[in-house]
Amino acid sequence: MAAKKAAAKKAGRGAYFKVESGKVTTPKKYCPRCGPGVMMADHKDRTACGKCGYTEFKK
């Protein structure tokens, strides 16, 4: 029998936004193709959109 893996905990919505002096900001970048509302994943060497696949490589 294979051992069961522990389920990964999903980040809550509050982890993607910051409130500073009454304004809401996000540390993540929005996808230029999909528009506002679709955030890009931040990897070690790139940022990528999970919806359309758009990728920007870091230098």
C-alpha angles and dihedrals in degrees: 000000000000119000117247117245121229113254114251114244113242118227114248123239091256091065091069098053137055128201114213121175093334097314125107116223136171127219091208125083122242120235112258092212100045096037133217115349097040110092124201122235115244113226131175095261104017148017115234138185114230093202105052102010097242109161133192117192121218120231 
